[in-house]
Amino acid sequence: MEREQDHLTSTIARVRALSPRATLQRGYAIVTTDDGRTVSSVRDVEPDETIIARLLDGDIAAAVIDVEPTDQEQESA
């Protein structure tokens, strides 16, 4: 019984660590377009578009001023 309880406790801790709220608590933001699409790349937005940054304690609406893709080959070197 104790082993099962330890396994359950461990599983709950992993689920909590992977939750979006835990990510926000670590200082990250979830960024979406104003119509709700998730932004995961600079290719997802254009200048003059509005984006929403969801933080732990609320949302920030921001305007995209410029989009500057990085050179992926330099990043991985």
All heavy atoms as a GROMACS GRO file, in nm:
protein
  590
    1MET      N    1   0.082  -0.120   0.000
    1MET     CA    2   0.000   0.000   0.000
    1MET      C    3   0.087   0.127   0.000
    1MET      O    4   0.057   0.222  -0.069
    1MET     CB    5  -0.093  -0.004   0.122
    1MET     CG    6  -0.186   0.113   0.128
    1MET     SD    7  -0.323   0.087   0.017
    1MET     CE    8  -0.448   0.170   0.104
    2GLU      N    9   0.195   0.125   0.079
    2GLU     CA   10   0.283   0.242   0.087
    2GLU      C   11   0.350   0.269  -0.048
    2GLU      O   12   0.365   0.383  -0.089
    2GLU     CB   13   0.388   0.220   0.195
    2GLU     CG   14   0.475   0.343   0.218
    2GLU     CD   15   0.572   0.323   0.333
    2GLU    OE1   16   0.536   0.258   0.432
    2GLU    OE2   17   0.683   0.373   0.320
    3ARG      N   18   0.388   0.162  -0.117
    3ARG     CA   19   0.451   0.176  -0.249
    3ARG      C   20   0.354   0.241  -0.348
    3ARG      O   21   0.393   0.326  -0.428
    3ARG     CB   22   0.495   0.039  -0.297
    3ARG     CG   23   0.570   0.043  -0.425
    3ARG     CD   24   0.623  -0.093  -0.459
    3ARG     NE   25   0.676  -0.093  -0.594
    3ARG     CZ   26   0.711  -0.199  -0.659
    3ARG    NH1   27   0.701  -0.317  -0.602
    3ARG    NH2   28   0.756  -0.191  -0.781
    4GLU      N   29   0.229   0.200  -0.345
    4GLU     CA   30   0.127   0.260  -0.433
    4GLU      C   31   0.107   0.407  -0.401
    4GLU      O   32   0.091   0.489  -0.491
    4GLU     CB   33  -0.003   0.182  -0.421
    4GLU     CG   34   0.004   0.043  -0.479
    4GLU     CD   35  -0.119  -0.039  -0.447
    4GLU    OE1   36  -0.204   0.005  -0.368
    4GLU    OE2   37  -0.130  -0.150  -0.504
    5GLN      N   38   0.109   0.441  -0.272
    5GLN     CA   39   0.094   0.581  -0.231
    5GLN      C   40   0.211   0.665  -0.280
    5GLN      O   41   0.193   0.775  -0.329
    5GLN     CB   42   0.083   0.590  -0.078
    5GLN     CG   43   0.066   0.733  -0.028
    5GLN     CD   44  -0.062   0.799  -0.074
    5GLN    OE1   45  -0.166   0.734  -0.083
    5GLN    NE2   46  -0.056   0.927  -0.103
    6ASP      N   47   0.333   0.609  -0.271
    6ASP     CA   48   0.452   0.680  -0.320
    6ASP      C   49   0.443   0.702  -0.471
    6ASP      O   50   0.479   0.809  -0.522
    6ASP     CB   51   0.579   0.602  -0.287
    6ASP     CG   52   0.612   0.605  -0.138
    6ASP    OD1   53   0.557   0.690  -0.066
    6ASP    OD2   54   0.694   0.520  -0.096
    7HIS      N   55   0.396   0.600  -0.543
    7HIS     CA   56   0.382   0.612  -0.688
    7HIS      C   57   0.279   0.720  -0.723
    7HIS      O   58   0.301   0.802  -0.812
    7HIS     CB   59   0.342   0.477  -0.749
    7HIS     CG   60   0.324   0.482  -0.897
    7HIS    ND1   61   0.429   0.501  -0.984
    7HIS    CD2   62   0.212   0.473  -0.973
    7HIS    CE1   63   0.382   0.503  -1.108
    7HIS    NE2   64   0.252   0.486  -1.104
    8LEU      N   65   0.168   0.721  -0.652
    8LEU     CA   66   0.064   0.822  -0.675
    8LEU      C   67   0.117   0.961  -0.644
    8LEU      O   68   0.096   1.055  -0.722
    8LEU     CB   69  -0.060   0.791  -0.590
    8LEU     CG   70  -0.175   0.891  -0.602
    8LEU    CD1   71  -0.225   0.899  -0.746
    8LEU    CD2   72  -0.287   0.853  -0.507
    9THR      N   73   0.188   0.976  -0.535
    9THR     CA   74   0.245   1.106  -0.498
    9THR      C   75   0.342   1.154  -0.605
    9THR      O   76   0.341   1.271  -0.644
    9THR     CB   77   0.316   1.096  -0.361
    9THR    OG1   78   0.220   1.056  -0.262
    9THR    CG2   79   0.377   1.229  -0.322
   10SER      N   80   0.425   1.064  -0.655
   10SER     CA   81   0.521   1.097  -0.760
   10SER      C   82   0.450   1.138  -0.889
   10SER      O   83   0.489   1.235  -0.955
   10SER     CB   84   0.611   0.977  -0.786
   10SER     OG   85   0.696   1.000  -0.895
   11THR      N   86   0.346   1.066  -0.925
   11THR     CA   87   0.270   1.098  -1.046
   11THR      C   88   0.203   1.235  -1.034
   11THR      O   89   0.207   1.315  -1.129
   11THR     CB   90   0.164   0.989  -1.074
   11THR    OG1   91   0.231   0.864  -1.090
   11THR    CG2   92   0.083   1.021  -1.198
   12ILE      N   93   0.146   1.264  -0.921
   12ILE     CA   94   0.082   1.395  -0.899
   12ILE      C   95   0.185   1.507  -0.910
   12ILE      O   96   0.159   1.610  -0.972
   12ILE     CB   97   0.009   1.397  -0.763
   12ILE    CG1   98  -0.114   1.307  -0.768
   12ILE    CG2   99  -0.030   1.540  -0.724
   12ILE    CD1  100  -0.180   1.285  -0.633
   13ALA      N  101   0.303   1.486  -0.854
   13ALA     CA  102   0.409   1.588  -0.862
   13ALA      C  103   0.451   1.613  -1.006
   13ALA      O  104   0.472   1.728  -1.047
   13ALA     CB  105   0.529   1.545  -0.779
   14ARG      N  106   0.461   1.508  -1.088
   14ARG     CA  107   0.497   1.525  -1.230
   14ARG      C  108   0.390   1.600  -1.305
   14ARG      O  109   0.418   1.687  -1.387
   14ARG     CB  110   0.523   1.389  -1.294
   14ARG     CG  111   0.658   1.332  -1.260
   14ARG     CD  112   0.690   1.214  -1.350
   14ARG     NE  113   0.585   1.115  -1.349
   14ARG     CZ  114   0.592   0.998  -1.289
   14ARG    NH1  115   0.701   0.963  -1.227
   14ARG    NH2  116   0.491   0.913  -1.292
   15VAL      N  117   0.264   1.567  -1.280
   15VAL     CA  118   0.153   1.635  -1.348
   15VAL      C  119   0.154   1.784  -1.312
   15VAL      O  120   0.138   1.870  -1.398
   15VAL     CB  121   0.018   1.569  -1.313
   15VAL    CG1  122  -0.099   1.656  -1.357
   15VAL    CG2  123   0.008   1.431  -1.376
   16ARG      N  124   0.172   1.815  -1.186
   16ARG     CA  125   0.176   1.955  -1.143
   16ARG      C  126   0.293   2.029  -1.206
   16ARG      O  127   0.280   2.144  -1.245
   16ARG     CB  128   0.182   1.964  -0.991
   16ARG     CG  129   0.051   1.931  -0.926
   16ARG     CD  130   0.056   1.949  -0.777
   16ARG     NE  131  -0.075   1.922  -0.719
   16ARG     CZ  132  -0.095   1.877  -0.598
   16ARG    NH1  133   0.008   1.854  -0.518
   16ARG    NH2  134  -0.216   1.855  -0.554
   17ALA      N  135   0.409   1.965  -1.216
   17ALA     CA  136   0.527   2.029  -1.275
   17ALA      C  137   0.508   2.060  -1.422
   17ALA      O  138   0.566   2.156  -1.474
   17ALA     CB  139   0.649   1.940  -1.256
   18LEU      N  140   0.426   1.981  -1.491
   18LEU     CA  141   0.405   2.001  -1.634
   18LEU      C  142   0.284   2.089  -1.666
   18LEU      O  143   0.259   2.118  -1.782
   18LEU     CB  144   0.387   1.865  -1.702
   18LEU     CG  145   0.509   1.773  -1.698
   18LEU    CD1  146   0.474   1.636  -1.754
   18LEU    CD2  147   0.625   1.835  -1.774
   19SER      N  148   0.214   2.134  -1.565
   19SER     CA  149   0.093   2.213  -1.590
   19SER      C  150   0.128   2.351  -1.642
   19SER      O  151   0.234   2.406  -1.611
   19SER     CB  152   0.011   2.227  -1.461
   19SER     OG  153   0.071   2.323  -1.376
   20PRO      N  154   0.042   2.410  -1.723
   20PRO     CA  155   0.066   2.546  -1.770
   20PRO      C  156   0.084   2.645  -1.655
   20PRO      O  157   0.167   2.736  -1.663
   20PRO     CB  158  -0.059   2.579  -1.852
   20PRO     CG  159  -0.110   2.446  -1.897
   20PRO     CD  160  -0.078   2.352  -1.783
   21ARG      N  161   0.012   2.628  -1.547
   21ARG     CA  162   0.025   2.719  -1.433
   21ARG      C  163   0.166   2.712  -1.374
   21ARG      O  164   0.224   2.815  -1.338
   21ARG     CB  165  -0.080   2.686  -1.327
   21ARG     CG  166  -0.074   2.781  -1.209
   21ARG     CD  167  -0.196   2.760  -1.117
   21ARG     NE  168  -0.191   2.845  -1.002
   21ARG     CZ  169  -0.220   2.975  -1.000
   21ARG    NH1  170  -0.259   3.034  -1.111
   21ARG    NH2  171  -0.214   3.045  -0.890
   22ALA      N  172   0.224   2.593  -1.364
   22ALA     CA  173   0.360   2.580  -1.313
   22ALA      C  174   0.459   2.651  -1.405
   22ALA      O  175   0.555   2.713  -1.358
   22ALA     CB  176   0.397   2.432  -1.298
   23THR      N  177   0.437   2.643  -1.534
   23THR     CA  178   0.521   2.714  -1.630
   23THR      C  179   0.513   2.864  -1.607
   23THR      O  180   0.615   2.934  -1.604
   23THR     CB  181   0.478   2.680  -1.775
   23THR    OG1  182   0.488   2.539  -1.792
   23THR    CG2  183   0.565   2.751  -1.877
   24LEU      N  184   0.393   2.916  -1.586
   24LEU     CA  185   0.376   3.058  -1.559
   24LEU      C  186   0.441   3.097  -1.427
   24LEU      O  187   0.500   3.206  -1.415
   24LEU     CB  188   0.227   3.094  -1.557
   24LEU     CG  189   0.151   3.071  -1.688
   24LEU    CD1  190   0.003   3.102  -1.670
   24LEU    CD2  191   0.210   3.153  -1.801
   25GLN      N  192   0.437   3.010  -1.327
   25GLN     CA  193   0.499   3.039  -1.198
   25GLN      C  194   0.650   3.050  -1.210
   25GLN      O  195   0.714   3.117  -1.130
   25GLN     CB  196   0.462   2.932  -1.095
   25GLN     CG  197   0.320   2.942  -1.047
   25GLN     CD  198   0.279   2.827  -0.957
   25GLN    OE1  199   0.318   2.713  -0.978
   25GLN    NE2  200   0.199   2.858  -0.857
   26ARG      N  201   0.709   2.986  -1.311
   26ARG     CA  202   0.854   2.994  -1.332
   26ARG      C  203   0.892   3.118  -1.411
   26ARG      O  204   1.009   3.138  -1.443
   26ARG     CB  205   0.903   2.868  -1.403
   26ARG     CG  206   0.896   2.744  -1.316
   26ARG     CD  207   0.971   2.626  -1.376
   26ARG     NE  208   0.929   2.590  -1.509
   26ARG     CZ  209   0.834   2.502  -1.539
   26ARG    NH1  210   0.769   2.440  -1.441
   26ARG    NH2  211   0.804   2.473  -1.662
   27GLY      N  212   0.796   3.203  -1.444
   27GLY     CA  213   0.827   3.330  -1.510
   27GLY      C  214   0.806   3.330  -1.660
   27GLY      O  215   0.836   3.430  -1.726
   28TYR      N  216   0.755   3.224  -1.714
   28TYR     CA  217   0.728   3.219  -1.858
   28TYR      C  218   0.590   3.277  -1.888
   28TYR      O  219   0.509   3.296  -1.798
   28TYR     CB  220   0.735   3.075  -1.909
   28TYR     CG  221   0.875   3.019  -1.908
   28TYR    CD1  222   0.921   2.947  -1.798
   28TYR    CD2  223   0.961   3.038  -2.014
   28TYR    CE1  224   1.050   2.896  -1.796
   28TYR    CE2  225   1.090   2.987  -2.013
   28TYR     CZ  226   1.133   2.917  -1.903
   28TYR     OH  227   1.261   2.865  -1.902
   29ALA      N  228   0.565   3.303  -2.014
   29ALA     CA  229   0.435   3.352  -2.059
   29ALA      C  230   0.384   3.260  -2.169
   29ALA      O  231   0.462   3.198  -2.241
   29ALA     CB  232   0.446   3.494  -2.112
   30ILE      N  233   0.253   3.253  -2.181
   30ILE     CA  234   0.189   3.185  -2.293
   30ILE      C  235   0.141   3.296  -2.386
   30ILE      O  236   0.062   3.381  -2.345
   30ILE     CB  237   0.072   3.096  -2.246
   30ILE    CG1  238   0.124   2.988  -2.151
   30ILE    CG2  239   0.000   3.036  -2.367
   30ILE    CD1  240   0.015   2.909  -2.082
   31VAL      N  241   0.190   3.296  -2.508
   31VAL     CA  242   0.162   3.404  -2.602
   31VAL      C  243   0.064   3.355  -2.708
   31VAL      O  244   0.083   3.249  -2.768
   31VAL     CB  245   0.291   3.456  -2.667
   31VAL    CG1  246   0.262   3.570  -2.764
   31VAL    CG2  247   0.390   3.501  -2.561
   32THR      N  248  -0.041   3.434  -2.730
   32THR     CA  249  -0.139   3.404  -2.833
   32THR      C  250  -0.164   3.528  -2.918
   32THR      O  251  -0.131   3.640  -2.878
   32THR     CB  252  -0.274   3.359  -2.772
   32THR    OG1  253  -0.327   3.464  -2.691
   32THR    CG2  254  -0.258   3.232  -2.688
   33THR      N  255  -0.223   3.506  -3.034
   33THR     CA  256  -0.270   3.618  -3.113
   33THR      C  257  -0.401   3.666  -3.052
   33THR      O  258  -0.459   3.598  -2.966
   33THR     CB  259  -0.293   3.577  -3.260
   33THR    OG1  260  -0.388   3.471  -3.262
   33THR    CG2  261  -0.162   3.531  -3.325
   34ASP      N  262  -0.450   3.780  -3.096
   34ASP     CA  263  -0.575   3.831  -3.037
   34ASP      C  264  -0.696   3.744  -3.070
   34ASP      O  265  -0.798   3.752  -3.003
   34ASP     CB  266  -0.600   3.977  -3.073
   34ASP     CG  267  -0.612   4.001  -3.222
   34ASP    OD1  268  -0.586   3.910  -3.302
   34ASP    OD2  269  -0.648   4.114  -3.258
   35ASP      N  270  -0.682   3.654  -3.170
   35ASP     CA  271  -0.792   3.562  -3.199
   35ASP      C  272  -0.772   3.425  -3.134
   35ASP      O  273  -0.845   3.330  -3.162
   35ASP     CB  274  -0.817   3.549  -3.349
   35ASP     CG  275  -0.701   3.489  -3.426
   35ASP    OD1  276  -0.596   3.460  -3.364
   35ASP    OD2  277  -0.714   3.472  -3.548
   36GLY      N  278  -0.670   3.412  -3.048
   36GLY     CA  279  -0.653   3.291  -2.969
   36GLY      C  280  -0.555   3.187  -3.020
   36GLY      O  281  -0.533   3.086  -2.955
   37ARG      N  282  -0.493   3.211  -3.136
   37ARG     CA  283  -0.394   3.114  -3.187
   37ARG      C  284  -0.266   3.124  -3.105
   37ARG      O  285  -0.218   3.232  -3.077
   37ARG     CB  286  -0.362   3.142  -3.334
   37ARG     CG  287  -0.477   3.113  -3.429
   37ARG     CD  288  -0.439   3.146  -3.575
   37ARG     NE  289  -0.427   3.290  -3.592
   37ARG     CZ  290  -0.314   3.353  -3.628
   37ARG    NH1  291  -0.205   3.285  -3.656
   37ARG    NH2  292  -0.312   3.485  -3.640
   38THR      N  293  -0.209   3.010  -3.068
   38THR     CA  294  -0.084   3.009  -2.992
   38THR      C  295   0.032   3.055  -3.080
   38THR      O  296   0.044   3.013  -3.194
   38THR     CB  297  -0.054   2.867  -2.939
   38THR    OG1  298  -0.163   2.826  -2.857
   38THR    CG2  299   0.074   2.863  -2.859
   39VAL      N  300   0.116   3.140  -3.024
   39VAL     CA  301   0.235   3.189  -3.094
   39VAL      C  302   0.354   3.108  -3.045
   39VAL      O  303   0.391   3.114  -2.928
   39VAL     CB  304   0.259   3.339  -3.066
   39VAL    CG1  305   0.388   3.386  -3.132
   39VAL    CG2  306   0.141   3.422  -3.114
   40SER      N  307   0.413   3.029  -3.135
   40SER     CA  308   0.530   2.951  -3.098
   40SER      C  309   0.650   2.983  -3.187
   40SER      O  310   0.757   2.927  -3.170
   40SER     CB  311   0.499   2.801  -3.106
   40SER     OG  312   0.460   2.766  -3.236
   41SER      N  313   0.631   3.075  -3.280
   41SER     CA  314   0.737   3.113  -3.374
   41SER      C  315   0.714   3.257  -3.418
   41SER      O  316   0.600   3.305  -3.422
   41SER     CB  317   0.732   3.021  -3.495
   41SER     OG  318   0.815   3.070  -3.599
   42VAL      N  319   0.823   3.325  -3.457
   42VAL     CA  320   0.807   3.460  -3.513
   42VAL      C  321   0.727   3.457  -3.642
   42VAL      O  322   0.668   3.557  -3.681
   42VAL     CB  323   0.943   3.530  -3.535
   42VAL    CG1  324   1.014   3.553  -3.403
   42VAL    CG2  325   1.032   3.452  -3.631
   43ARG      N  326   0.722   3.341  -3.705
   43ARG     CA  327   0.644   3.328  -3.829
   43ARG      C  328   0.493   3.331  -3.803
   43ARG      O  329   0.414   3.342  -3.896
   43ARG     CB  330   0.682   3.199  -3.900
   43ARG     CG  331   0.822   3.199  -3.958
   43ARG     CD  332   0.852   3.066  -4.027
   43ARG     NE  333   0.990   3.029  -4.020
   43ARG     CZ  334   1.052   2.974  -3.915
   43ARG    NH1  335   0.987   2.948  -3.806
   43ARG    NH2  336   1.180   2.943  -3.918
   44ASP      N  337   0.455   3.321  -3.676
   44ASP     CA  338   0.312   3.321  -3.641
   44ASP      C  339   0.254   3.461  -3.630
   44ASP      O  340   0.132   3.474  -3.615
   44ASP     CB  341   0.290   3.248  -3.507
   44ASP     CG  342   0.327   3.101  -3.514
   44ASP    OD1  343   0.325   3.043  -3.625
   44ASP    OD2  344   0.357   3.043  -3.408
   45VAL      N  345   0.338   3.563  -3.635
   45VAL     CA  346   0.289   3.701  -3.620
   45VAL      C  347   0.350   3.793  -3.726
   45VAL      O  348   0.450   3.759  -3.788
   45VAL     CB  349   0.320   3.757  -3.479
   45VAL    CG1  350   0.248   3.680  -3.372
   45VAL    CG2  351   0.469   3.760  -3.452
   46GLU      N  352   0.287   3.908  -3.742
   46GLU     CA  353   0.334   4.009  -3.836
   46GLU      C  354   0.336   4.144  -3.766
   46GLU      O  355   0.263   4.166  -3.669
   46GLU     CB  356   0.240   4.017  -3.956
   46GLU     CG  357   0.235   3.889  -4.037
   46GLU     CD  358   0.139   3.899  -4.155
   46GLU    OE1  359   0.081   4.007  -4.177
   46GLU    OE2  360   0.121   3.798  -4.222
   47PRO      N  361   0.419   4.237  -3.816
   47PRO     CA  362   0.418   4.372  -3.758
   47PRO      C  363   0.276   4.430  -3.758
   47PRO      O  364   0.195   4.401  -3.846
   47PRO     CB  365   0.510   4.450  -3.851
   47PRO     CG  366   0.605   4.346  -3.903
   47PRO     CD  367   0.520   4.223  -3.920
   48ASP      N  368   0.248   4.508  -3.656
   48ASP     CA  369   0.118   4.575  -3.634
   48ASP      C  370   0.010   4.480  -3.584
   48ASP      O  371  -0.104   4.521  -3.567
   48ASP     CB  372   0.069   4.650  -3.759
   48ASP     CG  373   0.165   4.759  -3.801
   48ASP    OD1  374   0.221   4.826  -3.712
   48ASP    OD2  375   0.185   4.777  -3.922
   49GLU      N  376   0.044   4.353  -3.560
   49GLU     CA  377  -0.053   4.258  -3.506
   49GLU      C  378  -0.054   4.270  -3.353
   49GLU      O  379   0.047   4.302  -3.291
   49GLU     CB  380  -0.015   4.116  -3.548
   49GLU     CG  381  -0.119   4.013  -3.519
   49GLU     CD  382  -0.086   3.878  -3.583
   49GLU    OE1  383   0.014   3.866  -3.655
   49GLU    OE2  384  -0.162   3.785  -3.558
   50THR      N  385  -0.168   4.244  -3.292
   50THR     CA  386  -0.178   4.243  -3.146
   50THR      C  387  -0.156   4.101  -3.096
   50THR      O  388  -0.212   4.006  -3.151
   50THR     CB  389  -0.316   4.293  -3.100
   50THR    OG1  390  -0.333   4.428  -3.147
   50THR    CG2  391  -0.330   4.289  -2.950
   51ILE      N  392  -0.073   4.088  -2.992
   51ILE     CA  393  -0.053   3.959  -2.926
   51ILE      C  394  -0.091   3.973  -2.779
   51ILE      O  395  -0.091   4.084  -2.725
   51ILE     CB  396   0.091   3.907  -2.940
   51ILE    CG1  397   0.192   4.007  -2.883
   51ILE    CG2  398   0.122   3.872  -3.084
   51ILE    CD1  399   0.334   3.956  -2.879
   52ILE      N  400  -0.124   3.861  -2.718
   52ILE     CA  401  -0.161   3.858  -2.577
   52ILE      C  402  -0.060   3.768  -2.505
   52ILE      O  403  -0.040   3.653  -2.545
   52ILE     CB  404  -0.303   3.801  -2.555
   52ILE    CG1  405  -0.406   3.872  -2.644
   52ILE    CG2  406  -0.340   3.805  -2.407
   52ILE    CD1  407  -0.422   4.019  -2.617
   53ALA      N  408   0.003   3.820  -2.401
   53ALA     CA  409   0.094   3.742  -2.318
   53ALA      C  410   0.022   3.709  -2.188
   53ALA      O  411  -0.012   3.800  -2.111
   53ALA     CB  412   0.222   3.819  -2.290
   54ARG      N  413  -0.004   3.582  -2.165
   54ARG     CA  414  -0.069   3.540  -2.041
   54ARG      C  415   0.040   3.511  -1.938
   54ARG      O  416   0.125   3.426  -1.959
   54ARG     CB  417  -0.153   3.415  -2.063
   54ARG     CG  418  -0.200   3.356  -1.929
   54ARG     CD  419  -0.328   3.285  -1.936
   54ARG     NE  420  -0.433   3.379  -1.975
   54ARG     CZ  421  -0.551   3.342  -2.022
   54ARG    NH1  422  -0.579   3.216  -2.037
   54ARG    NH2  423  -0.641   3.432  -2.056
   55LEU      N  424   0.036   3.584  -1.828
   55LEU     CA  425   0.129   3.566  -1.718
   55LEU      C  426   0.054   3.504  -1.601
   55LEU      O  427  -0.068   3.484  -1.608
   55LEU     CB  428   0.189   3.701  -1.678
   55LEU     CG  429   0.255   3.779  -1.793
   55LEU    CD1  430   0.294   3.917  -1.747
   55LEU    CD2  431   0.374   3.704  -1.846
   56LEU      N  432   0.124   3.475  -1.494
   56LEU     CA  433   0.062   3.410  -1.380
   56LEU      C  434  -0.054   3.493  -1.324
   56LEU      O  435  -0.158   3.439  -1.288
   56LEU     CB  436   0.166   3.386  -1.270
   56LEU     CG  437   0.115   3.317  -1.144
   56LEU    CD1  438   0.060   3.178  -1.176
   56LEU    CD2  439   0.225   3.308  -1.041
   57ASP      N  440  -0.037   3.625  -1.321
   57ASP     CA  441  -0.138   3.710  -1.255
   57ASP      C  442  -0.223   3.792  -1.350
   57ASP      O  443  -0.293   3.884  -1.309
   57ASP     CB  444  -0.071   3.801  -1.153
   57ASP     CG  445   0.032   3.894  -1.216
   57ASP    OD1  446   0.068   3.875  -1.334
   57ASP    OD2  447   0.079   3.986  -1.146
   58GLY      N  448  -0.219   3.762  -1.481
   58GLY     CA  449  -0.304   3.835  -1.575
   58GLY      C  450  -0.248   3.835  -1.716
   58GLY      O  451  -0.149   3.767  -1.745
   59ASP      N  452  -0.312   3.911  -1.802
   59ASP     CA  453  -0.275   3.918  -1.944
   59ASP      C  454  -0.220   4.055  -1.979
   59ASP      O  455  -0.261   4.156  -1.921
   59ASP     CB  456  -0.398   3.892  -2.032
   59ASP     CG  457  -0.454   3.752  -2.015
   59ASP    OD1  458  -0.384   3.666  -1.961
   59ASP    OD2  459  -0.568   3.729  -2.058
   60ILE      N  460  -0.130   4.057  -2.076
   60ILE     CA  461  -0.076   4.181  -2.133
   60ILE      C  462  -0.106   4.179  -2.282
   60ILE      O  463  -0.069   4.084  -2.352
   60ILE     CB  464   0.076   4.192  -2.112
   60ILE    CG1  465   0.110   4.194  -1.964
   60ILE    CG2  466   0.130   4.315  -2.184
   60ILE    CD1  467   0.260   4.184  -1.936
   61ALA      N  468  -0.170   4.283  -2.332
   61ALA     CA  469  -0.190   4.299  -2.476
   61ALA      C  470  -0.075   4.385  -2.527
   61ALA      O  471  -0.042   4.488  -2.468
   61ALA     CB  472  -0.324   4.364  -2.505
   62ALA      N  473  -0.014   4.343  -2.636
   62ALA     CA  474   0.101   4.416  -2.691
   62ALA      C  475   0.093   4.417  -2.842
   62ALA      O  476   0.037   4.327  -2.904
   62ALA     CB  477   0.230   4.349  -2.647
   63ALA      N  478   0.151   4.521  -2.900
   63ALA     CA  479   0.157   4.533  -3.045
   63ALA      C  480   0.293   4.485  -3.094
   63ALA      O  481   0.397   4.519  -3.036
   63ALA     CB  482   0.136   4.677  -3.088
   64VAL      N  483   0.294   4.406  -3.201
   64VAL     CA  484   0.419   4.361  -3.261
   64VAL      C  485   0.474   4.476  -3.343
   64VAL      O  486   0.407   4.526  -3.434
   64VAL     CB  487   0.396   4.237  -3.350
   64VAL    CG1  488   0.524   4.196  -3.420
   64VAL    CG2  489   0.338   4.123  -3.269
   65ILE      N  490   0.593   4.520  -3.310
   65ILE     CA  491   0.657   4.630  -3.383
   65ILE      C  492   0.739   4.576  -3.499
   65ILE      O  493   0.734   4.629  -3.609
   65ILE     CB  494   0.746   4.712  -3.288
   65ILE    CG1  495   0.658   4.778  -3.181
   65ILE    CG2  496   0.826   4.817  -3.365
   65ILE    CD1  497   0.736   4.843  -3.070
   66ASP      N  498   0.814   4.470  -3.473
   66ASP     CA  499   0.901   4.414  -3.575
   66ASP      C  500   0.914   4.264  -3.550
   66ASP      O  501   0.897   4.217  -3.438
   66ASP     CB  502   1.039   4.480  -3.566
   66ASP     CG  503   1.128   4.451  -3.685
   66ASP    OD1  504   1.076   4.404  -3.789
   66ASP    OD2  505   1.251   4.472  -3.674
   67VAL      N  506   0.945   4.190  -3.654
   67VAL     CA  507   0.966   4.047  -3.644
   67VAL      C  508   1.103   4.018  -3.703
   67VAL      O  509   1.129   4.053  -3.818
   67VAL     CB  510   0.857   3.967  -3.720
   67VAL    CG1  511   0.885   3.819  -3.714
   67VAL    CG2  512   0.720   3.999  -3.664
   68GLU      N  513   1.192   3.958  -3.623
   68GLU     CA  514   1.329   3.930  -3.667
   68GLU      C  515   1.363   3.783  -3.643
   68GLU      O  516   1.407   3.747  -3.534
   68GLU     CB  517   1.428   4.020  -3.592
   68GLU     CG  518   1.409   4.166  -3.620
   68GLU     CD  519   1.511   4.252  -3.547
   68GLU    OE1  520   1.615   4.200  -3.505
   68GLU    OE2  521   1.485   4.372  -3.533
   69PRO      N  522   1.346   3.699  -3.746
   69PRO     CA  523   1.381   3.557  -3.730
   69PRO      C  524   1.532   3.542  -3.707
   69PRO      O  525   1.611   3.622  -3.758
   69PRO     CB  526   1.342   3.494  -3.863
   69PRO     CG  527   1.252   3.592  -3.929
   69PRO     CD  528   1.288   3.727  -3.875
   70THR      N  529   1.571   3.442  -3.628
   70THR     CA  530   1.713   3.413  -3.610
   70THR      C  531   1.756   3.309  -3.711
   70THR      O  532   1.675   3.235  -3.765
   70THR     CB  533   1.742   3.358  -3.468
   70THR    OG1  534   1.664   3.240  -3.448
   70THR    CG2  535   1.709   3.459  -3.362
   71ASP      N  536   1.884   3.306  -3.737
   71ASP     CA  537   1.940   3.205  -3.827
   71ASP      C  538   1.951   3.075  -3.750
   71ASP      O  539   2.035   3.061  -3.662
   71ASP     CB  540   2.076   3.250  -3.879
   71ASP     CG  541   2.137   3.153  -3.978
   71ASP    OD1  542   2.073   3.053  -4.013
   71ASP    OD2  543   2.251   3.180  -4.021
   72GLN      N  544   1.868   2.976  -3.778
   72GLN     CA  545   1.864   2.851  -3.704
   72GLN      C  546   1.996   2.776  -3.710
   72GLN      O  547   2.033   2.707  -3.615
   72GLN     CB  548   1.750   2.761  -3.755
   72GLN     CG  549   1.614   2.816  -3.727
   72GLN     CD  550   1.585   2.826  -3.576
   72GLN    OE1  551   1.632   2.747  -3.497
   72GLN    NE2  552   1.506   2.925  -3.541
   73GLU      N  553   2.072   2.785  -3.818
   73GLU     CA  554   2.198   2.715  -3.828
   73GLU      C  555   2.299   2.772  -3.729
   73GLU      O  556   2.374   2.698  -3.667
   73GLU     CB  557   2.253   2.721  -3.970
   73GLU     CG  558   2.172   2.638  -4.068
   73GLU     CD  559   2.225   2.645  -4.209
   73GLU    OE1  560   2.342   2.684  -4.226
   73GLU    OE2  561   2.151   2.611  -4.302
   74GLN      N  562   2.301   2.904  -3.709
   74GLN     CA  563   2.391   2.964  -3.612
   74GLN      C  564   2.350   2.928  -3.470
   74GLN      O  565   2.433   2.908  -3.384
   74GLN     CB  566   2.390   3.117  -3.626
   74GLN     CG  567   2.468   3.167  -3.743
   74GLN     CD  568   2.471   3.320  -3.747
   74GLN    OE1  569   2.396   3.386  -3.675
   74GLN    NE2  570   2.558   3.374  -3.830
   75GLU      N  571   2.220   2.919  -3.443
   75GLU     CA  572   2.170   2.888  -3.310
   75GLU      C  573   2.214   2.750  -3.264
   75GLU      O  574   2.243   2.729  -3.149
   75GLU     CB  575   2.015   2.893  -3.309
   75GLU     CG  576   1.960   3.032  -3.324
   75GLU     CD  577   1.957   3.107  -3.193
   75GLU    OE1  578   1.921   3.045  -3.091
   75GLU    OE2  579   1.987   3.226  -3.193
   76SER      N  580   2.218   2.650  -3.354
   76SER     CA  581   2.249   2.514  -3.314
   76SER      C  582   2.399   2.488  -3.313
   76SER      O  583   2.443   2.384  -3.267
   76SER     CB  584   2.179   2.414  -3.408
   76SER     OG  585   2.225   2.432  -3.541
   77ALA      N  586   2.480   2.578  -3.363
   77ALA     CA  587   2.628   2.558  -3.367
   77ALA      C  588   2.692   2.588  -3.235
   77ALA      O  589   2.644   2.641  -3.145
   77ALA     CB  590   2.689   2.646  -3.475
   0.00000   0.00000   0.00000
